Amino acid sequence: MLIALESVSQAGDVIAVSSPCYSGLLDILATIGRAVIEIPSTETGMDLVQLESALITQKVKACLFTANHQNPTGHSLGNEQKQAIAELASKYQVPIIEDDVFRELSHQRTIPLPIKYYDLQGWVIWCSSVSKTLAPGLRIGWCVAGRFTDKFIRQRQARTLGVNQPIQLALARYIAKGYYATHINKVNRALRTNSDQYIAFLHAHLPTHADVYAPSGGLVLWLTLPAVDTQTLADELSEKGVYVKAGAQFSSTRLCNDCLRINMGNLASSAIYVQLKQLCKLARKRMNT
Ligand SMILES: Cc1ncc(COP(=O)(O)O)c(C=O)c1O
């Protein structure tokens, strides 16, 4: 994804991201000197009017979007929106870097389509990896770069000086033997159970005006705790060894300051319930005051 960004933009260029956006991506964009324009996105989808207006007026050099099981919200875009984004990319000739690392972690039986599916003219650079499905340490990803393929290959060569072929071959064999598919099915069944259990607990222990978004896939839960400064809450929790991320980390606007992201990748063990209980207790205290 970094290679894709560097293939189509330079320092000082404007990149559109959907907002809220994974803080790691915002950090990468800041490190490589890209300016960011945030396009609001909620559970009902991305604000395509704002996107089109930004494409017309803001000299957007590229967009960096996740359509499926976004981090931090767990939201996914509908197929009409995916198609509309692909069409806007062609219309305004702006590349879309599609970061699709969570697509395979669908808690439903079907894996959702990417924006790339609707890309008729090669403006979408579709990126993913096995970081979320197997292990981030493998550092293996892939990219379908459309009309930017040559640029991408040149940039990759300059960046990485080659690939870890033994690990790639081992992974290819793992996939070909069917072990990867079996693994994904197992992980997704577990994630679905985790999601149900975490959400049931949060609903039972948070005030009724708190909101917990139930995602159709991915590894995170997005909470809205109206009027709570979640950064202070997250700091307080971290002193007790409970690690959550405050909404403020995912946007330069103040729109997510009462939101919180929690990870639900771990089985709901008694240790996890102790942590969730601490979160709910402190959130309840702050919501009542
Ligand atoms: C949206 C998103 N993109 C990319 C990454 C990082 O992926 P990788 O380890 O493949 O670089 C993450 C990790 O959390 C992520 O949430």
The ligand as a Gaussian input file, in Angstrom:
#p B3LYP/6-31G(d) Opt

LIG

0 1
 C       -6.720000      -0.645000       7.216000
 C       -5.350000      -1.257000       7.446000
 N       -4.473000      -1.273000       6.442000
 C       -3.253000      -1.815000       6.603000
 C       -2.836000      -2.347000       7.803000
 C       -1.451000      -2.903000       7.930000
 O       -1.331000      -4.041000       7.146000
 P        0.088000      -4.707000       6.828000
 O        0.549000      -5.376000       8.086000
 O       -0.223000      -5.685000       5.753000
 O        1.032000      -3.636000       6.397000
 C       -3.707000      -2.334000       8.881000
 C       -3.301000      -2.871000      10.191000
 O       -3.951000      -2.724000      11.201000
 C       -5.003000      -1.775000       8.696000
 O       -5.873000      -1.735000       9.708000

